[in-house]
Amino acid sequence: MSRTLSVYQRALGGEFNRLQPELQEYFSLNEHSGMFGVGRGTFDVAGCPSPLLRPVFSLTARENAFFPEYADGVGFTIRNWAHLDPFGRPSLTARRELAFPTASRVFEDTTSWTGNTLVDYLGAHRRVATALVCHVTEQRRMRMVSSATRLFAGPLRLPVPDVVGAQAFVEQWWDREENRFRISANVLHRQLGPVLVYAGAFTYELAAYDGGLPTAASPLRWERRR
């Protein structure tokens, strides 16, 4: 398979060409593109809708994966860098900065192609990993669903069964009327319901990039295990 394919092209194969043209451009970044992406917009709603979980997420917010705030009209910036991770895997690192009324939060992850599947590593230390499955909907939108969550604690690899864990459902599309991308994400726990949501619209542009992940965007720790 060509080394110039993005991680999403590798995952979707020929189905990638069914995406809206704007989505094809968005999801085509690879380590040889010479460009990185910057999106700016507003989430109509973002954060943790469960009051019971907010005290827990206030303790874990520094891990840049979950946070306790929940608000409407949250401005955000997303930056996407395609690169090779330290283990030579094609990867895409995304860093989202959210401006809540009471705090600024970061949500970051790296999605890596392992040779037969996508694995999404979450948080500043990438201690949470999920398998990521991509689909193209009838409306030609990108839909991504996570499963098979694992937690990494030192040498331990701790699988979290889907029946007691959380799954993420993300859908992204191009809004032709507004000339903007739209995204809707919902992380659902089977027992606790929604634990993280965000939905909104954003513009997107590309800028020159040498292919090396900036230090400020690099995780505090890389995880090789799947």
C-alpha positions as a Markdown table, in Angstrom:
| # | Residue | x | y | z |
|---|---|---|---|---|
| 1 | Met | 0.0 | 0.0 | 0.0 |
| 2 | Ser | 1.3 | 3.5 | -0.9 |
| 3 | Arg | 3.2 | 5.3 | 1.8 |
| 4 | Thr | 1.4 | 8.5 | 0.8 |
| 5 | Leu | -2.0 | 7.4 | 2.1 |
| 6 | Ser | -3.5 | 8.9 | 5.2 |
| 7 | Val | -4.4 | 6.7 | 8.2 |
| 8 | Tyr | -8.1 | 7.1 | 7.2 |
| 9 | Gln | -7.5 | 6.2 | 3.5 |
| 10 | Arg | -5.7 | 3.0 | 4.8 |
| 11 | Ala | -8.6 | 2.2 | 7.1 |
| 12 | Leu | -11.4 | 2.9 | 4.5 |
| 13 | Gly | -9.8 | 1.6 | 1.3 |
| 14 | Gly | -11.9 | 2.2 | -1.8 |
| 15 | Glu | -14.8 | 3.4 | 0.4 |
| 16 | Phe | -12.8 | 6.6 | 1.1 |
| 17 | Asn | -13.8 | 7.9 | -2.4 |
| 18 | Arg | -17.5 | 7.9 | -1.3 |
| 19 | Leu | -16.9 | 10.7 | 1.2 |
| 20 | Gln | -17.9 | 14.3 | 0.3 |
| 21 | Pro | -15.0 | 15.9 | -1.6 |
| 22 | Glu | -14.3 | 18.3 | 1.3 |
| 23 | Leu | -14.1 | 15.4 | 3.7 |
| 24 | Gln | -11.7 | 13.6 | 1.4 |
| 25 | Glu | -9.4 | 16.6 | 1.5 |
| 26 | Tyr | -9.8 | 16.9 | 5.3 |
| 27 | Phe | -8.9 | 13.3 | 6.0 |
| 28 | Ser | -6.1 | 13.0 | 3.4 |
| 29 | Leu | -3.3 | 14.4 | 5.4 |
| 30 | Asn | -0.3 | 12.1 | 5.6 |
| 31 | Glu | 3.3 | 12.4 | 6.8 |
| 32 | His | 4.4 | 13.5 | 3.3 |
| 33 | Ser | 1.7 | 16.1 | 2.7 |
| 34 | Gly | 3.9 | 19.0 | 3.8 |
| 35 | Met | 0.9 | 20.6 | 5.4 |
| 36 | Phe | -1.0 | 20.5 | 8.8 |
| 37 | Gly | -4.6 | 21.6 | 9.4 |
| 38 | Val | -6.0 | 24.3 | 11.6 |
| 39 | Gly | -9.7 | 24.5 | 12.3 |
| 40 | Arg | -11.5 | 27.2 | 14.3 |
| 41 | Gly | -15.2 | 27.3 | 15.3 |
| 42 | Thr | -17.8 | 27.0 | 18.0 |
| 43 | Phe | -19.3 | 24.0 | 19.7 |
| 44 | Asp | -23.0 | 24.5 | 20.2 |
| 45 | Val | -22.5 | 22.3 | 23.3 |
| 46 | Ala | -19.4 | 20.7 | 24.8 |
| 47 | Gly | -18.3 | 19.0 | 27.9 |
| 48 | Cys | -19.5 | 16.5 | 30.5 |
| 49 | Pro | -23.3 | 16.4 | 30.8 |
| 50 | Ser | -23.3 | 14.2 | 33.8 |
| 51 | Pro | -23.2 | 16.1 | 37.2 |
| 52 | Leu | -22.2 | 12.8 | 38.9 |
| 53 | Leu | -19.0 | 12.5 | 36.8 |
| 54 | Arg | -17.8 | 16.1 | 37.0 |
| 55 | Pro | -16.0 | 15.8 | 40.3 |
| 56 | Val | -14.1 | 12.8 | 38.9 |
| 57 | Phe | -13.2 | 14.6 | 35.7 |
| 58 | Ser | -12.0 | 17.6 | 37.7 |
| 59 | Leu | -9.3 | 15.3 | 39.1 |
| 60 | Thr | -8.3 | 13.9 | 35.6 |
| 61 | Ala | -8.6 | 17.1 | 33.5 |
| 62 | Arg | -4.8 | 17.5 | 33.4 |
| 63 | Glu | -4.6 | 14.3 | 31.4 |
| 64 | Asn | -6.2 | 16.2 | 28.5 |
| 65 | Ala | -8.9 | 13.6 | 27.7 |
| 66 | Phe | -11.9 | 14.3 | 29.9 |
| 67 | Phe | -12.9 | 17.5 | 31.7 |
| 68 | Pro | -15.7 | 18.6 | 34.1 |
| 69 | Glu | -17.0 | 21.7 | 32.3 |
| 70 | Tyr | -20.3 | 21.7 | 30.4 |
| 71 | Ala | -21.5 | 24.7 | 28.4 |
| 72 | Asp | -23.1 | 26.1 | 25.3 |
| 73 | Gly | -21.3 | 28.3 | 22.7 |
| 74 | Val | -17.8 | 27.1 | 23.4 |
| 75 | Gly | -15.1 | 28.4 | 21.1 |
| 76 | Phe | -12.5 | 25.9 | 20.0 |
| 77 | Thr | -9.4 | 25.4 | 17.8 |
| 78 | Ile | -8.3 | 22.1 | 16.4 |
| 79 | Arg | -4.9 | 21.3 | 14.9 |
| 80 | Asn | -4.1 | 18.1 | 13.0 |
| 81 | Trp | -0.6 | 16.9 | 12.3 |
| 82 | Ala | 0.1 | 13.8 | 10.2 |
| 83 | His | 3.5 | 12.2 | 11.1 |
| 84 | Leu | 5.2 | 8.9 | 11.9 |
| 85 | Asp | 5.2 | 8.0 | 15.5 |
| 86 | Pro | 8.4 | 7.0 | 17.3 |
| 87 | Phe | 7.7 | 3.4 | 16.2 |
| 88 | Gly | 7.4 | 4.2 | 12.5 |
| 89 | Arg | 3.6 | 3.9 | 12.4 |
| 90 | Pro | 1.6 | 6.4 | 10.2 |
| 91 | Ser | -0.2 | 8.6 | 12.7 |
| 92 | Leu | -2.3 | 11.7 | 13.0 |
| 93 | Thr | -2.2 | 13.8 | 16.2 |
| 94 | Ala | -5.0 | 16.1 | 17.0 |
| 95 | Arg | -5.0 | 18.8 | 19.7 |
| 96 | Arg | -8.3 | 20.6 | 20.5 |
| 97 | Glu | -8.3 | 23.7 | 22.7 |
| 98 | Leu | -11.7 | 24.6 | 24.2 |
| 99 | Ala | -12.4 | 27.9 | 25.7 |
| 100 | Phe | -15.1 | 27.4 | 28.4 |
| 101 | Pro | -16.3 | 30.4 | 30.3 |
| 102 | Thr | -14.5 | 29.2 | 33.5 |
| 103 | Ala | -11.5 | 27.3 | 32.1 |
| 104 | Ser | -9.5 | 26.5 | 29.0 |
| 105 | Arg | -9.2 | 22.8 | 28.3 |
| 106 | Val | -7.2 | 20.6 | 25.9 |
| 107 | Phe | -8.4 | 17.3 | 24.4 |
| 108 | Glu | -5.7 | 15.5 | 22.6 |
| 109 | Asp | -5.1 | 12.1 | 20.9 |
| 110 | Thr | -3.0 | 10.3 | 18.4 |
| 111 | Thr | -4.6 | 7.9 | 15.8 |
| 112 | Ser | -2.1 | 5.3 | 14.5 |
| 113 | Trp | -2.3 | 2.8 | 11.7 |
| 114 | Thr | -1.0 | -0.5 | 13.1 |
| 115 | Gly | -1.0 | -2.4 | 9.8 |
| 116 | Asn | -4.5 | -3.7 | 10.0 |
| 117 | Thr | -6.5 | -1.4 | 12.2 |
| 118 | Leu | -6.7 | 2.1 | 13.6 |
| 119 | Val | -5.8 | 2.6 | 17.3 |
| 120 | Asp | -6.6 | 5.9 | 19.0 |
| 121 | Tyr | -4.5 | 6.8 | 22.0 |
| 122 | Leu | -6.0 | 9.4 | 24.3 |
| 123 | Gly | -4.7 | 11.9 | 26.8 |
| 124 | Ala | -1.4 | 13.6 | 27.6 |
| 125 | His | 0.2 | 10.2 | 28.5 |
| 126 | Arg | -1.7 | 8.2 | 25.9 |
| 127 | Arg | -2.8 | 5.8 | 28.7 |
| 128 | Val | -6.1 | 5.0 | 27.1 |
| 129 | Ala | -6.4 | 3.2 | 23.7 |
| 130 | Thr | -9.4 | 2.2 | 21.7 |
| 131 | Ala | -9.8 | 0.5 | 18.4 |
| 132 | Leu | -11.4 | 2.9 | 15.9 |
| 133 | Val | -13.7 | 1.7 | 13.0 |
| 134 | Cys | -14.5 | 4.1 | 10.2 |
| 135 | His | -17.6 | 4.1 | 7.9 |
| 136 | Val | -19.0 | 6.2 | 5.2 |
| 137 | Thr | -22.7 | 6.9 | 5.7 |
| 138 | Glu | -25.4 | 7.1 | 3.0 |
| 139 | Gln | -25.0 | 10.9 | 3.2 |
| 140 | Arg | -21.3 | 10.5 | 2.4 |
| 141 | Arg | -20.3 | 11.6 | 5.9 |
| 142 | Met | -17.5 | 10.2 | 8.0 |
| 143 | Arg | -18.6 | 8.1 | 11.0 |
| 144 | Met | -16.2 | 6.7 | 13.5 |
| 145 | Val | -16.9 | 4.3 | 16.4 |
| 146 | Ser | -14.5 | 3.3 | 19.1 |
| 147 | Ser | -14.5 | -0.1 | 20.9 |
| 148 | Ala | -12.1 | -2.4 | 22.8 |
| 149 | Thr | -10.8 | 0.1 | 25.3 |
| 150 | Arg | -7.6 | -0.7 | 27.0 |
| 151 | Leu | -5.9 | 1.1 | 29.9 |
| 152 | Phe | -2.1 | 1.1 | 30.2 |
| 153 | Ala | -0.5 | 1.4 | 33.7 |
| 154 | Gly | 3.2 | 0.7 | 33.6 |
| 155 | Pro | 3.7 | -2.8 | 32.3 |
| 156 | Leu | 0.0 | -3.6 | 32.7 |
| 157 | Arg | -2.5 | -3.7 | 29.8 |
| 158 | Leu | -6.0 | -3.7 | 31.2 |
| 159 | Pro | -8.8 | -4.5 | 28.8 |
| 160 | Val | -12.1 | -2.7 | 29.5 |
| 161 | Pro | -15.1 | -4.8 | 28.2 |
| 162 | Asp | -17.6 | -2.8 | 26.1 |
| 163 | Val | -20.4 | -3.9 | 28.4 |
| 164 | Val | -18.9 | -1.8 | 31.3 |
| 165 | Gly | -16.8 | 0.7 | 29.3 |
| 166 | Ala | -17.6 | 3.7 | 27.2 |
| 167 | Gln | -17.8 | 4.0 | 23.4 |
| 168 | Ala | -17.3 | 7.1 | 21.3 |
| 169 | Phe | -19.5 | 7.9 | 18.3 |
| 170 | Val | -18.3 | 10.7 | 16.0 |
| 171 | Glu | -19.8 | 12.0 | 12.8 |
| 172 | Gln | -18.3 | 14.7 | 10.6 |
| 173 | Trp | -19.6 | 16.3 | 7.4 |
| 174 | Trp | -19.4 | 19.3 | 5.1 |
| 175 | Asp | -22.3 | 21.8 | 5.4 |
| 176 | Arg | -22.7 | 23.2 | 1.9 |
| 177 | Glu | -25.1 | 25.9 | 3.0 |
| 178 | Glu | -22.7 | 27.4 | 5.6 |
| 179 | Asn | -19.4 | 26.4 | 3.9 |
| 180 | Arg | -18.2 | 24.9 | 7.1 |
| 181 | Phe | -17.5 | 21.5 | 8.6 |
| 182 | Arg | -19.8 | 20.1 | 11.2 |
| 183 | Ile | -19.0 | 17.5 | 13.8 |
| 184 | Ser | -21.0 | 15.7 | 16.4 |
| 185 | Ala | -19.3 | 13.5 | 19.1 |
| 186 | Asn | -20.9 | 11.5 | 21.9 |
| 187 | Val | -19.0 | 9.3 | 24.4 |
| 188 | Leu | -21.5 | 6.9 | 26.0 |
| 189 | His | -21.1 | 4.7 | 29.0 |
| 190 | Arg | -23.6 | 1.8 | 29.1 |
| 191 | Gln | -24.5 | 2.4 | 32.8 |
| 192 | Leu | -23.9 | 6.1 | 33.2 |
| 193 | Gly | -25.1 | 7.5 | 29.8 |
| 194 | Pro | -23.3 | 10.4 | 28.0 |
| 195 | Val | -19.9 | 11.2 | 29.7 |
| 196 | Leu | -18.6 | 13.6 | 27.0 |
| 197 | Val | -20.3 | 15.4 | 24.2 |
| 198 | Tyr | -19.4 | 18.1 | 21.7 |
| 199 | Ala | -21.2 | 19.3 | 18.5 |
| 200 | Gly | -20.6 | 22.4 | 16.4 |
| 201 | Ala | -19.2 | 23.9 | 13.2 |
| 202 | Phe | -15.7 | 25.1 | 12.1 |
| 203 | Thr | -13.7 | 26.5 | 9.2 |
| 204 | Tyr | -10.5 | 24.7 | 8.2 |
| 205 | Glu | -7.3 | 25.7 | 6.5 |
| 206 | Leu | -3.9 | 24.1 | 5.7 |
| 207 | Ala | -0.5 | 25.6 | 6.5 |
| 208 | Ala | 3.1 | 24.5 | 5.6 |
| 209 | Tyr | 4.6 | 21.8 | 7.8 |
| 210 | Asp | 7.9 | 19.9 | 7.8 |
| 211 | Gly | 6.4 | 16.6 | 8.9 |
| 212 | Gly | 7.9 | 16.7 | 12.4 |
| 213 | Leu | 5.4 | 16.8 | 15.2 |
| 214 | Pro | 5.9 | 20.0 | 17.2 |
| 215 | Thr | 7.2 | 19.6 | 20.7 |
| 216 | Ala | 4.1 | 21.4 | 22.1 |
| 217 | Ala | 1.8 | 18.9 | 20.4 |
| 218 | Ser | 3.8 | 15.8 | 21.4 |
| 219 | Pro | 2.4 | 13.6 | 24.2 |
| 220 | Leu | 4.2 | 13.3 | 27.5 |
| 221 | Arg | 4.6 | 9.6 | 26.8 |
| 222 | Trp | 4.2 | 7.4 | 23.7 |
| 223 | Glu | 2.5 | 4.1 | 23.8 |
| 224 | Arg | 3.4 | 1.3 | 21.4 |
| 225 | Arg | 1.0 | -1.4 | 22.7 |
| 226 | Arg | -2.4 | -1.9 | 20.9 |
